């Protein structure tokens, strides 16, 4: 439940950031912003009107919106009208939402890198905070029988004589256990914040490819959490944002090519329901990992909005480009019809993706 609320909070925040980009760009361009809303109508509360803009809170808590004078309907012309603004100003307003999401991703990456994000390492560097984490358990093994679970942190390993693994690494634990066949070994670990101790006896025939080797049947990974100074974090985050943009764009391009060939593969596409699972997994690795995932969501929102589908910013930018080439405005009714088709396609995709997400959860 808490994870679902966190996902809603992240999505609402990132969509509101997107709309704030449109909002500030419109203000800078002299376009009148009639309403800035958090959530979608019906309206729950109005904070009042300031600077010609009404600020509202709405009942459907899945995003936000900016209502511009002259953006919808006929007859809204004159000073401050979006439709009467120059095309470069209209384009500036449209691109600003994507830009806001890109900046948000950069900041989120930077904060995450400053807080520290767990990552696998091979060796321990002095002064670095490291944890030895259970990555998987072999069914029926001594570790499985003792109750160890993936995600548990190993804090100590010792035998009945009091000898212990001095430096906790995966290889050191393997070497320690290998020479203690038939001897009980005590493993101290942390599971979901609670400390426990389990006693287990290394057994042969646990590892499929090493039947004669004593083992506990647990795979371990060394995880380090490194915190970068603010300056270094923002520099690294800048390049990480660029890399993430390339990765997401490449994935979408691959999906598009598949659709052109008549075999679109949306198995890797997730919606809000699927995001709940991913955020839940990320939360196990701390706030930094959650912020990293939020940054990736922000980048996805930015790129998806650039797709030239009617009703999205990219579709509206495409129409502006056509108008600039033809040197005349597109018929309003035709634009509204295209927007309706675009919305229908987006809703259909969301239904399919949500159905797919629910299927994964049930499986």
C-alpha positions in Angstrom: 0.0 0.0 0.0 2.8 2.4 0.9 4.7 1.5 -2.3 1.5 2.2 -4.3 1.2 5.6 -2.6 4.8 6.3 -3.3 4.4 5.5 -7.0 1.4 7.8 -7.2 3.4 10.6 -5.5 6.3 10.2 -7.9 4.1 10.2 -11.0 2.1 13.2 -9.8 5.3 15.1 -8.9 6.9 14.4 -12.3 3.8 15.3 -14.3 3.4 18.5 -12.2 7.0 19.3 -13.0 6.2 18.8 -16.7 3.3 21.1 -16.5 5.3 23.7 -14.5 7.6 23.8 -17.6 4.7 24.7 -19.8 3.5 27.2 -17.1 6.7 29.2 -16.8 7.3 29.1 -20.6 3.8 30.5 -21.2 4.3 33.2 -18.6 7.7 34.2 -20.2 6.1 34.2 -23.6 3.2 36.4 -22.6 0.6 33.7 -23.0 -2.2 33.9 -20.4 -2.4 30.9 -18.1 -6.0 30.6 -17.1 -5.6 27.7 -14.7 -2.8 25.6 -13.2 -4.3 22.4 -11.7 -2.8 19.6 -9.6 -4.8 16.4 -10.4 -7.5 16.2 -13.0 -11.2 17.5 -12.7 -13.6 17.5 -11.1 -12.3 20.3 -9.0 -11.9 19.7 -5.3 -10.6 23.1 -4.2 -9.4 26.5 -5.6 -6.5 28.3 -3.9 -7.6 31.5 -5.6 -6.5 33.6 -8.6 -3.1 35.2 -8.6 -1.5 37.0 -11.6 -4.4 36.1 -13.8 -4.1 32.4 -13.1 -6.4 30.2 -10.9 -4.6 27.5 -8.9 -6.7 24.4 -8.2 -6.6 21.0 -6.6 -8.6 18.3 -8.4 -10.1 15.0 -7.4 -8.3 12.6 -9.8 -4.8 12.4 -8.4 -2.8 11.3 -11.5 -0.9 14.4 -12.7 -1.8 18.0 -13.4 -2.6 20.4 -16.3 -2.1 23.9 -17.5 -5.1 25.6 -19.2 -3.9 28.3 -21.6 -6.1 31.0 -23.1 -6.6 30.4 -26.8 -5.4 26.8 -26.6 -8.9 25.2 -26.8 -12.0 26.3 -28.7 -12.8 29.1 -31.1 -13.1 32.8 -30.4 -10.2 33.0 -27.9 -8.1 35.6 -29.7 -6.4 38.7 -28.6 -3.7 39.6 -26.1 -2.3 36.6 -24.3 -3.9 34.1 -26.6 -1.8 31.0 -27.3 -3.2 30.5 -30.8 -2.2 34.1 -31.7 1.3 33.8 -30.3 4.1 33.3 -32.8 4.9 29.8 -33.7 8.3 29.9 -32.0 6.6 31.0 -28.8 4.1 28.1 -29.1 7.0 25.7 -29.7 8.8 27.1 -26.7 5.8 26.5 -24.5 5.5 22.9 -25.8 9.2 22.0 -25.5 9.4 23.5 -22.0 7.5 20.5 -20.4 10.1 18.0 -21.8 12.9 20.3 -20.7 11.5 20.5 -17.2 11.4 16.6 -17.0 15.0 16.5 -18.3 16.2 19.0 -15.6 14.2 17.0 -13.0 15.9 13.8 -14.0 19.4 15.5 -13.8 18.6 16.8 -10.3 17.2 13.4 -9.1 20.3 11.6 -10.5 22.5 14.1 -8.7 20.8 13.8 -5.3 20.8 10.0 -5.7 24.5 10.0 -6.4 25.2 12.3 -3.4 23.1 10.1 -1.1 24.7 7.0 -2.5 23.4 4.2 -4.7 24.3 0.5 -3.9 26.2 -1.2 -6.7 28.0 -4.6 -7.0 31.8 -4.5 -6.5 34.6 -7.1 -6.6 36.8 -5.8 -3.9 36.6 -3.7 -0.7 38.0 -0.2 -0.9 39.1 1.2 2.5 36.5 3.7 3.8 33.8 2.5 1.5 30.6 1.2 3.1 30.0 -2.4 1.8 27.4 -5.1 2.5 27.5 -8.8 1.7 24.0 -9.5 0.4 22.3 -12.8 -0.4 21.4 -12.7 -4.1 19.9 -16.2 -4.5 19.3 -19.4 -2.6 19.4 -23.0 -3.9 16.1 -24.8 -3.1 16.6 -27.6 -0.6 20.1 -26.4 0.5 21.2 -25.8 4.1 20.8 -22.0 3.6 17.2 -22.6 2.4 16.4 -24.9 5.3 17.8 -22.3 7.7 15.5 -19.6 6.4 17.8 -17.3 4.6 16.2 -15.2 1.9 17.4 -13.2 -1.1 18.1 -9.6 0.0 19.3 -10.6 3.5 22.6 -9.0 4.7 25.3 -11.3 6.0 27.0 -9.7 9.0 29.2 -12.6 10.4 30.1 -16.2 9.6 31.9 -18.3 12.3 32.4 -22.0 13.2 31.8 -23.8 16.5 35.4 -23.1 17.6 34.9 -19.3 17.3 36.9 -18.9 14.1 35.2 -16.4 11.7 35.5 -14.8 8.3 37.4 -11.6 9.1 36.7 -9.8 5.8 33.3 -10.5 4.5 33.4 -11.2 0.8 31.7 -13.9 -1.3 35.0 -15.7 -2.0 36.1 -15.6 1.7 32.9 -17.1 2.8 33.1 -19.8 0.1 36.7 -20.6 1.2 35.7 -20.7 4.9 32.8 -23.1 4.3 34.7 -25.3 1.9 37.0 -26.7 4.6 34.3 -27.3 7.2 32.3 -30.1 5.7 30.0 -31.6 8.3 30.8 -28.9 10.9 28.0 -26.5 12.0 28.5 -22.9 10.9 26.7 -19.9 12.4 25.6 -17.2 10.0 24.5 -13.8 11.4 22.3 -11.9 9.1 19.8 -9.0 8.9 16.3 -9.7 7.4 14.0 -6.7 6.9 15.8 -4.8 9.6 15.8 -7.5 12.2 19.0 -9.3 13.2 19.0 -13.1 13.3 21.5 -16.0 13.6 21.1 -19.3 11.8 23.2 -22.4 12.3 23.7 -24.7 9.2 26.0 -27.4 8.2 27.8 -27.3 4.8 26.8 -30.2 2.7 28.0 -31.9 -0.5 25.9 -32.3 -3.6 24.5 -28.8 -3.1 26.1 -27.1 -6.1 25.1 -28.7 -9.5 28.6 -28.3 -11.0 30.6 -29.1 -7.8 28.9 -32.1 -6.2 31.9 -32.9 -3.9 32.4 -29.4 -2.6 30.8 -28.5 0.8 28.5 -25.5 0.4 25.6 -23.7 2.1 23.7 -23.2 -1.2 23.7 -19.4 -1.1 25.0 -16.9 -3.7 26.4 -13.7 -2.3 27.2 -10.4 -3.8 29.3 -7.6 -2.3 27.4 -4.3 -2.5 29.1 -0.9 -2.0 27.4 2.4 -1.4 29.5 5.4 -2.5 28.4 9.0 -1.8 29.7 11.6 -4.2 30.3 15.3 -3.3 27.7 17.6 -4.7 29.8 19.0 -7.5 31.0 15.6 -8.7 27.4 14.3 -8.3 25.9 16.9 -10.6 28.7 16.4 -13.2 28.2 12.6 -13.2 24.4 13.1 -13.2 24.6 15.2 -16.3 26.3 12.5 -18.3 24.1 9.8 -16.7 21.0 11.8 -17.9 22.3 11.9 -21.4 23.1 8.1 -21.4 19.6 7.4 -20.0 18.0 9.5 -22.8 19.9 7.5 -25.4 18.9 4.2 -23.8 15.2 5.0 -23.6 15.1 6.5 -27.1 16.8 3.4 -28.5 14.3 1.2 -26.7 11.3 3.2 -28.1 12.9 3.1 -31.6 13.2 -0.6 -31.4 9.6 -0.9 -30.4 8.6 1.4 -33.3 10.5 -0.7 -35.8 8.8 -3.8 -34.4 5.4 -2.2 -34.9 6.3 -1.3 -38.5 7.2 -4.9 -39.2 3.8 -5.9 -37.7 5.3 -7.6 -34.6 5.5 -5.0 -31.8 7.1 -6.3 -28.6 5.6 -4.5 -25.6 6.7 -7.2 -23.1 9.2 -4.8 -21.6 6.8 -1.9 -21.4 5.3 -1.2 -17.9 2.5 1.1 -16.7 1.7 2.4 -13.2 0.8 -1.1 -11.9 4.2 -2.4 -13.0 6.0 0.6 -11.7 4.7 -0.3 -8.2 6.7 -3.5 -8.3 9.9 -1.8 -9.6 9.7 0.9 -6.9 9.2 -1.7 -4.3 12.4 -3.5 -5.4 14.3 -0.2 -5.5 13.2 0.8 -2.0 15.0 -2.3 -0.7 18.2 -0.5 -1.7 17.5 2.8 -0.1 16.3 6.3 -1.1 19.1 6.8 -3.6 17.9 3.8 -5.7 14.3 5.1 -5.6 15.4 8.5 -6.8 17.4 6.9 -9.6 14.2 5.1 -10.7 12.2 8.3 -10.4 14.8 10.0 -12.7 14.3 7.2 -15.3 10.5 7.7 -15.1 11.1 11.5 -15.7 13.2 10.7 -18.8 10.5 8.3 -20.1 7.9 11.0 -19.7 10.1 13.5 -21.6 10.7 11.2 -24.5 7.2 9.8 -24.7 5.9 13.4 -24.9 8.2 14.0 -27.8 6.6 11.2 -29.9 4.7 12.8 -32.8 1.3 11.4 -31.7 -1.6 13.8 -31.7 -2.5 15.1 -28.2 1.2 14.7 -27.1 3.6 17.6 -27.2 5.5 15.9 -30.0 2.3 15.7 -32.1 1.6 19.4 -31.5 5.1 20.3 -32.4 4.7 18.3 -35.6 1.5 20.2 -36.5 3.4 23.5 -35.8 6.1 22.4 -38.2 3.6 21.6 -40.9 2.0 25.0 -40.4 5.3 26.7 -40.6 6.1 25.0 -43.9 2.6 25.6 -45.4 2.5 29.2 -43.9 -1.0 28.8 -42.7 -2.8 27.4 -39.7 -4.2 23.9 -39.7 -8.0 23.6 -39.6 -9.0 23.6 -35.9 -11.6 20.8 -36.3 -9.0 18.6 -38.0 -6.5 19.2 -35.2 -9.2 18.4 -32.6 -10.1 15.2 -34.4 -6.4 14.2 -34.5 -6.1 14.9 -30.8 -9.1 12.7 -30.1 -7.5 9.9 -32.1 -4.3 10.3 -30.2 -6.0 10.2 -26.8 -7.9 7.1 -27.9 -4.6 5.4 -28.9 -2.9 6.4 -25.6 -5.9 5.0 -23.6 -5.8 1.8 -25.6 -2.1 1.3 -25.0 -2.5 2.0 -21.2 -5.3 -0.6 -21.0 -3.1 -3.2 -22.8 0.0 -2.4 -20.6 -2.1 -2.5 -17.4 -3.5 -5.9 -18.4 0.0 -7.1 -19.0 1.2 -5.7 -15.6 -1.6 -7.4 -13.7 -0.8 -10.7 -15.5 2.9 -10.4 -14.4 1.8 -9.8 -10.8 -0.6 -12.8 -10.8 2.1 -15.0 -12.3 
